[in-house]
Structures are given as C-alpha cells and as structure tokens.
Amino acid sequence: MPAAPLSPHPDRLLPAEPAVREIARELYRSVAGLPIISPHGHVPAEWLADNEPFSDPTSLLLTPDHYTNRMLHSAAGVDLAELGVPVGSPMGEEQSRAGFRALCENWKVLRGTPVQFWFESEFHDVFGVRVRPSAETADEIYDQIADCLERDEFRPRALYERFGIEAIATTDDPCSDLSAHQKLAADPTWQGRVMPTFRPDAYLEPARPAWRQLTADLARATDVDIVDYASHLEAMRTRRQFFKDNGAVSTDHSHADAGTERLSDVRAEELFTQAMAGTIASADADALRRHMLNDQARLAVEDGLVMTLHPAVHRNHDRATFERFGADVGGDVPQAVEFTRALQPLLSAYGNAEGFHLVVFTMDETVFSRELAPLAGWYRGMFVGAPWWFIDEADAIMRFRRSVTGYAGFAKTSGFIDDTRAFCSIPARHDVSRRVDAAFLASLVAEHRLAMDEALDTIVDLTITQPKEVFKL
C-alpha cells in the first residue's frame, strides 16, 4: 500500500462556513507573504553568526522543541535521551535516526495539536516532504531532510532569508558578552536583524541557592562593587545599557507571581543584606524580588527597553526529569495567577509614563477578559501579550481575540511572538496566527461589525505594525 500523502490543505484553520471562509481567504492572502517579526524567541544567535550547517534532522527539529518532546514522553513513553535531550548532547547518526523514527512511529499522538500543524508545514514547505510520517516512511523522510541539510540553501542564514524574517530576538543571560551579536553586527555580509533580550530572572531571586554567585558574576561583568541594594541596582542599570548598546529592545521576566509591591528603602536594604549573607527567609526573599521587579520597571522608564512579563509557571514540575536532564525540556506546568492587585504598584507608578511599554503574557486564560484586557484598556504603557507556550495554538488564539478585543481593542495587543528554539517551525507558527486572525476578522465582517477595508487594514496591523510599535522596532 502506498504511503499516505502529506498535503496540508490551503484553507486549514479558516472558517467552515463558505461565505465567511471566502472573506477569510482574502484577509489571509493579504498577509501570508509579509515579513516575520519575532521579538521574543530562543534561537541561538550563534547559529546565524557562524552559519554552520545543521548537523542532522533530529537535533534541528526535535531536540530543541519541548512541545514535541513532552508529547512523545507522555503519550508514547519515549525517553527524552532518545531525542538528544538536553540540547547539545553528542548524537551520532544512529541515535539521530532512531529519535526521528520515534517521532514518525508515534505520529498519531500529535493529531489535532499545533505540533502536528507545525511539523506538516515544516516537512512540506521547508523540506519538500510529500509523504505522511509513519513507521514505514520514517527513514525516507529522514534521508530527504538530511540531504537538504547538506546544501547551502539550508544553512541558517539562507533559511532566515527564505522564511522572510525581518527581525528576531534571542534570550540572553545578563552577564553574556553577546559576542555572537557583535559578530553579526560587524559582518558586512549580514543584512538581517538579531536582537538580544535581557533576561535577569535568576538575578532577582534572592532565595535561590545560586543567587549570591550570580550576584558576584554580575559584579565582575560590570566592575561594580556590589555591597548593597543601590550598587546591585546600578549593576543592573549598567548591564541593561550594555544590552541596549548591542541592539536589545526588551527585557524578559518570569517569576512565580506578578507581584511588584515596593518596600521602603530601609527595608529593601535590610533584606538585601540578609540575602548577601545567605540568611534571608523565603517570604522576605519574595518581598525583595517584587521590589526588585518594580525597580526593573523604573529602569525601563529610564532606558526605554520594553518590559515583558510572563509569571506563574511551575518550573521543572517533574523533579526526576529535572535532575536527569535539567531545565527547559518540557516539564513545566502553568498555574493560576492574579494581576490586578499584583501589578497595581508598578502600573500606578509607571503605567502611563512616557515611553514605558509593559507586555504581559499569561497561560491562565481566565484573566484575559477579567484582568489583562481592562488593565491594558486603561494604562497607556501596558499591552496584552499574544497566546504563547501552552496556549500557542489555534483555538486558544481565537479565544484570546474574543476575550481581549472588546475591552482593549486590537491596538493594545502585542502581535504574535513564537517563543521557540525550533528554528524551522517559526514560519508555521506565524502562519497559524495569521490564519486565525483572518478567521476572527472574517467573522466580524460577516456579522457587519467591521467593514472589509477595516479588516484588511487591521490584519496588517496585527502582523507587522503591532509587534514593531509595541517592541519599538
């Protein structure tokens, strides 16, 4: 029996009702070929700076994609080590092929998920695969992709251009020397834009065992003698400016909650002293962290970097997996979060300040219409971040538009962000967003809530204008 064909439908994710689908088609066509703006992601800058060929299909497509890994782990019992986890583990051809087979043999566990959509688009549009993944076709598909990766047109820079990426951000440790970004900036043959992102989470968590070492690292990176809270804040200011000087447009923050309550200067200094001594209590460490996060907003008003916030993820929920493989392998779980009271100290102080931009992401969909949209609907500097991570899928994106638009409009949303380490999935992820936005706007046109010219203008805004304006590009 011949293998089942792989042929993604041109109308996928568009409305089923014929008249509305026709409207959505026109809207989608108007943005399908527009450039990709990716202001929050995790693709290593080194890939583009060095432009070395990708080594094999599994380490490119599976290993860095924790969306895929967690599904194969939970539904098919695949050991993460078979997929090359953690990223950077040595992997020979035999292991790479076996890991790829694990994906194809368990293709059915991806049915109906965004992962299936992404892979179908990657296989078909990027690598020219025309047969559906299965146990029987696994080696054929692997060989076809491996052959592609040997060609220059599949090196990182060529794919960057082919994907139509106009700008892409990385996520970086505050003490990074940003050498890959500097290499790109100095390369006259490079015409793209890759922006570092300042990610200081661990440096703002005084209860963590490594915090004092990180603080020492921060002092060395800045030549600031960190002896009190004021000097710690000055070191942060220095590194933020270094990142900005190297092209950064934003900072990224993720903590257990969204708290931003300020302490008195005296109390902040007391708690900082305890933290440096390693004697701070857990509740006091949380209080100091919330104060520190508030000060990151104050620094954002000074230097103009966009502040993004995505709290309330239970990191490394599976302790055994964390101990074996480390962080960021798929073992994180969303949890409920409160924003209205938590953000009030920060927004009251800076939410309407000239030039201040705060983009708030969440995986707790219950707060979209109850908290985030009304907050963004008042504070000039606040924007609601697009669905990402666990809710980066078609139905959740549609629920987002329906929940947020009535309270905040389109102009107070961030534009799509892909938040991925899986480089070849970037076009597919942005394509999902464009298709769902086309479907949502088509329903407004069909219900005579929006004129067609307004819908055409809006979908371009959502695709290009919003991410550029919100992230100051």
C-alpha positions in Angstrom: 0.0 0.0 0.0 1.5 3.4 -1.0 2.3 5.8 1.8 -0.4 8.4 2.7 0.3 11.8 1.1 1.3 14.8 3.1 -0.6 17.7 1.6 -1.6 20.5 4.0 -5.0 22.0 2.9 -4.7 25.6 1.7 -7.8 26.5 3.8 -6.6 25.0 7.1 -7.8 26.9 10.2 -10.1 29.1 8.1 -13.9 29.1 8.8 -16.0 26.2 7.6 -19.0 28.3 6.5 -18.3 29.1 2.8 -19.2 32.8 2.8 -17.1 33.5 5.8 -14.3 31.4 4.5 -14.1 33.4 1.3 -13.7 36.6 3.4 -11.0 34.9 5.5 -9.2 33.8 2.4 -8.9 37.3 1.1 -7.7 38.5 4.5 -5.2 35.8 4.9 -3.8 36.3 1.3 -3.2 39.9 2.2 -0.7 39.0 4.9 0.5 35.5 4.0 3.7 36.8 2.4 4.5 39.6 4.8 7.8 39.5 6.7 8.1 37.8 10.1 8.7 39.9 13.2 9.8 37.7 16.0 10.5 39.9 19.1 10.7 37.1 21.7 12.4 33.8 21.0 15.2 31.4 21.9 17.1 30.6 18.6 20.8 30.9 19.4 22.4 33.9 17.8 25.5 31.7 17.2 23.6 29.8 14.5 23.3 32.9 12.4 26.7 34.3 13.4 28.6 31.2 12.5 26.3 30.0 9.7 27.4 26.4 10.1 25.3 23.6 8.5 22.8 21.9 10.8 24.2 18.6 11.8 21.1 16.3 11.5 17.3 16.3 11.3 16.7 15.3 15.0 18.9 17.8 16.7 17.4 20.5 14.4 13.7 19.6 14.5 13.1 17.6 17.7 15.8 18.1 20.4 15.2 21.8 21.0 11.3 21.6 20.7 10.0 20.8 24.1 6.4 20.9 22.8 7.2 17.8 20.8 9.4 16.1 23.4 6.7 16.4 26.2 4.1 14.7 23.9 6.3 11.9 22.9 7.4 11.4 26.5 3.9 11.4 28.0 1.8 9.7 25.3 4.3 7.4 23.7 6.7 6.7 26.5 9.8 7.9 24.5 12.8 8.6 26.7 14.0 12.1 26.2 17.6 10.9 25.8 16.5 9.2 22.6 15.6 12.7 21.2 19.0 14.1 22.0 17.8 15.9 25.2 19.3 18.0 26.7 20.3 20.3 23.8 23.9 20.0 23.0 24.3 16.3 23.9 26.5 14.4 21.5 24.4 12.5 19.0 25.6 10.2 16.3 23.7 9.3 13.1 22.3 6.1 14.5 20.8 7.9 17.6 19.5 10.7 15.4 17.8 8.4 13.1 16.3 6.4 16.0 15.0 9.6 17.5 13.4 10.7 14.3 11.8 7.2 13.9 10.3 7.7 17.4 8.5 10.8 16.1 7.2 9.2 12.9 6.2 5.9 14.5 4.1 7.9 17.1 2.7 10.4 14.6 -0.8 9.7 15.8 -0.2 11.2 19.2 0.2 14.6 17.6 -3.2 14.5 15.9 -5.2 17.7 16.4 -2.4 19.5 18.1 -0.4 22.6 17.0 2.7 20.4 16.9 1.1 18.4 14.0 0.4 21.6 12.1 3.9 22.9 12.6 5.6 19.7 11.5 3.4 19.2 8.5 4.2 22.8 7.4 7.9 22.3 8.1 8.1 18.9 6.3 6.1 20.0 3.3 7.1 23.7 2.8 10.7 23.7 4.0 12.0 20.3 3.1 9.6 19.2 0.3 8.4 16.1 2.0 5.3 14.6 0.3 4.5 11.5 2.4 2.9 11.4 5.8 5.2 10.4 8.7 4.8 6.8 9.8 7.0 3.8 10.8 7.2 2.9 7.1 8.2 6.4 5.9 10.5 7.5 8.8 13.8 6.6 7.1 12.7 8.1 3.7 11.8 11.4 5.3 14.9 11.4 7.5 17.1 10.8 4.4 15.4 13.6 2.5 15.8 16.1 5.3 19.4 15.0 5.9 20.2 15.5 2.2 18.7 19.0 2.4 20.9 19.9 5.4 24.0 19.3 3.4 23.1 22.0 0.9 24.0 25.7 1.4 20.4 26.8 0.9 19.6 25.1 4.2 22.2 26.9 6.3 20.9 29.2 9.0 21.3 32.5 7.1 19.7 31.1 3.9 16.7 29.9 5.9 16.4 33.2 7.7 16.1 34.9 4.3 13.8 32.2 2.9 11.5 32.4 5.9 11.1 36.1 5.3 12.3 37.0 8.8 12.8 40.8 9.2 13.9 40.7 12.9 14.3 38.0 15.5 15.2 38.3 19.2 17.2 35.9 21.3 17.0 35.5 25.1 20.3 36.1 27.0 21.8 35.9 30.4 22.6 39.4 31.9 26.3 38.5 32.1 26.5 37.3 28.5 29.2 39.0 26.5 26.9 39.0 23.4 29.8 38.0 21.2 27.6 36.4 18.6 25.5 39.5 18.3 28.6 41.6 18.0 30.0 39.2 15.3 26.8 39.7 13.3 26.9 43.4 13.7 30.4 43.6 12.4 29.8 41.3 9.4 29.2 43.4 6.3 27.6 40.4 4.5 24.8 40.1 7.1 21.7 42.1 6.4 19.3 40.7 9.0 18.4 41.9 12.5 19.0 39.7 15.6 18.4 41.4 18.9 19.5 40.2 22.3 17.0 40.2 25.2 18.0 41.0 28.8 16.7 38.1 31.0 17.5 38.8 34.7 15.1 36.4 36.4 17.7 34.4 38.4 19.5 37.6 39.5 16.2 38.8 41.1 15.5 35.7 43.2 17.4 36.1 46.4 16.2 32.8 47.8 17.8 30.7 45.1 21.0 28.9 46.2 22.9 30.3 43.3 21.9 33.9 43.8 25.0 35.0 45.7 27.2 33.5 43.0 25.2 35.2 40.3 25.5 38.5 42.1 29.3 38.0 42.2 29.2 37.3 38.5 27.1 40.5 37.9 29.7 42.5 39.8 32.5 41.1 37.7 30.6 41.8 34.5 30.0 45.4 35.4 33.1 46.4 37.5 30.5 47.5 40.1 31.4 46.5 43.7 28.0 45.2 44.8 27.9 45.8 48.6 24.3 47.0 49.0 21.0 47.2 47.2 21.9 50.5 45.5 25.0 49.1 43.9 23.1 46.0 42.8 20.6 48.3 41.1 23.5 50.2 39.5 25.0 47.0 38.1 21.6 46.1 36.6 21.4 49.6 35.0 24.9 49.1 33.6 24.1 45.7 32.0 20.8 46.9 30.6 22.6 49.7 28.8 25.2 47.2 27.5 22.4 45.1 26.1 20.8 48.2 24.6 24.1 49.3 23.0 24.2 45.8 21.4 20.7 46.0 19.9 18.4 44.9 22.6 14.9 46.3 22.6 13.4 44.4 25.5 13.8 42.7 28.9 12.1 39.4 29.9 10.9 38.5 33.3 9.2 35.3 34.7 8.6 34.7 38.4 6.2 32.7 40.5 3.8 35.6 40.7 3.3 39.0 39.2 3.9 40.9 42.4 5.5 44.4 42.2 5.0 45.9 45.7 7.7 48.3 46.8 9.5 48.2 50.1 10.8 51.2 52.0 14.4 51.9 51.1 15.5 50.9 54.6 13.6 47.6 54.5 15.0 46.8 51.0 18.5 47.4 52.3 17.9 45.2 55.3 16.6 42.3 53.2 19.4 42.7 50.6 22.0 42.4 53.4 20.3 39.2 54.6 20.3 37.8 51.1 24.0 38.5 50.7 24.6 36.8 54.0 22.5 33.8 52.9 20.1 34.2 55.8 17.0 35.6 54.1 13.7 33.9 54.8 11.6 32.7 51.9 8.8 35.1 52.4 11.2 38.0 52.7 13.1 36.9 49.6 9.8 37.1 47.6 9.2 40.6 49.0 12.6 41.7 47.9 12.1 40.1 44.5 8.9 42.0 44.0 10.7 45.2 44.9 13.5 44.4 42.5 11.0 43.8 39.7 9.3 47.1 40.4 12.8 48.7 40.0 13.2 47.0 36.7 10.2 48.9 35.5 11.8 52.1 36.8 14.9 51.3 34.9 12.7 50.7 31.8 11.4 54.2 32.0 14.9 55.5 32.1 16.4 53.4 29.2 13.3 52.7 27.1 13.7 48.9 27.0 10.3 47.2 26.6 9.5 45.1 29.7 7.8 41.7 29.1 6.4 39.7 32.0 5.2 36.1 32.0 4.7 34.8 35.5 3.1 31.7 37.1 4.7 28.7 35.6 5.6 25.8 37.8 9.1 25.2 36.5 10.6 21.6 36.4 7.5 20.0 37.9 8.9 16.5 37.4 11.9 16.6 39.7 13.4 13.3 38.5 13.4 14.6 34.9 14.9 17.9 36.0 17.7 16.1 37.9 18.5 13.9 34.9 18.1 16.4 32.0 18.0 19.9 33.5 15.6 22.7 32.8 13.6 23.6 29.7 12.9 20.1 28.4 9.1 20.2 28.7 8.4 19.5 32.3 6.9 22.9 33.2 3.2 23.4 34.1 1.0 26.5 34.1 -0.7 27.7 37.2 -3.2 30.4 38.2 -2.1 34.0 38.5 -3.5 37.3 39.7 -2.6 40.5 38.0 -4.9 43.4 39.1 -3.5 43.8 42.7 -0.1 42.4 41.8 0.7 45.0 39.1 -1.0 47.9 40.7 2.2 49.3 42.4 4.1 49.1 39.1 1.3 50.4 36.9 0.4 53.2 39.2 3.9 54.4 39.2 4.9 53.9 35.5 1.9 52.6 33.5 1.2 56.0 31.9 4.9 57.2 31.9 6.1 58.5 28.5 7.8 55.7 26.6 7.1 52.9 29.1 5.9 49.6 27.5 4.9 46.6 29.5 3.8 43.4 27.7 2.1 40.9 29.9 1.8 37.3 28.8 -0.1 34.6 30.6 -1.1 30.9 30.3 -4.0 31.5 32.6 -6.7 32.3 30.1 -9.2 33.2 32.9 -7.5 36.5 33.3 -7.7 37.8 29.7 -11.1 39.5 29.9 -11.2 39.9 33.7 -7.9 41.5 34.3 -5.4 41.9 31.5 -7.7 43.5 28.8 -9.2 46.0 31.3 -5.7 46.9 32.6 -4.4 47.4 29.1 -7.5 49.3 28.2 -6.6 51.9 30.8 -2.8 52.1 31.1 -1.1 53.6 28.1 2.0 51.6 28.5 0.5 48.2 29.0 -0.1 45.7 26.2 -1.6 42.2 26.4 0.8 39.6 25.1 -0.3 37.1 22.5 -1.1 33.5 23.5 2.2 31.7 23.8 3.8 28.5 25.1 0.9 26.1 26.2 -1.7 28.3 24.5 0.2 28.9 21.3 -2.5 27.0 19.3 -5.4 27.9 17.0 -8.3 27.6 19.4 -6.5 29.5 22.2 -5.6 32.3 19.8 -9.2 32.6 18.8 -10.3 32.6 22.4 -7.8 35.3 23.1 -9.1 37.6 20.3 -12.7 37.0 21.6 -11.7 37.7 25.2 -9.5 40.7 24.7 -10.8 42.7 21.8 -13.9 44.0 23.4 -12.1 45.5 26.3 -8.7 46.5 24.9 -9.2 46.6 21.1 -6.5 45.4 18.7 -4.1 48.3 19.4 -3.3 47.1 22.9 -2.2 43.6 22.0 1.4 42.7 21.2 1.3 41.0 17.9 2.3 37.4 17.6 5.5 36.0 19.2 6.7 32.5 18.5 8.9 31.9 21.7 10.7 29.0 20.1 14.0 27.2 19.9 12.8 25.2 16.9 14.1 27.5 14.1 12.3 25.7 11.2 8.9 26.0 12.9 8.9 29.8 13.0 7.1 30.3 9.7 4.5 27.7 10.6 3.8 29.3 14.0 3.4 32.7 12.5 1.2 31.2 9.8 -1.2 29.8 12.4 -1.6 33.3 13.9 -2.3 34.9 10.6 -4.8 32.3 9.7 -6.7 32.5 13.0 -6.7 36.3 12.9 -8.1 36.1 9.3 -10.8 33.8 10.6 -11.6 36.1 13.5 -11.8 39.2 11.4 -13.8 37.5 8.8 -16.5 36.7 11.4 -16.6 40.4 12.3 -17.0 41.4 8.6 -19.7 38.7 8.0 -21.6 40.0 11.0 -21.3 43.5 9.7 -19.3 44.6 12.8 -16.3 45.6 10.6 -16.0 46.8 7.1 -13.8 44.8 4.8 -11.3 47.7 4.3 -11.0 48.0 8.1 -10.4 44.2 8.4 -7.7 44.3 5.7 -6.0 47.2 7.5 -6.3 45.5 10.9 -4.8 42.2 9.9 -1.7 44.0 8.5 -1.5 45.9 11.8 -1.7 42.7 13.8 1.0 41.1 11.6 3.5 43.9 11.2 2.5 47.2 12.8 1.7 46.0 16.3 4.9 44.0 17.0 7.0 46.8 15.6 5.3 49.5 17.7 5.0 47.5 20.9 8.6 46.3 20.8 9.9 49.7 19.5 11.3 48.3 16.3 
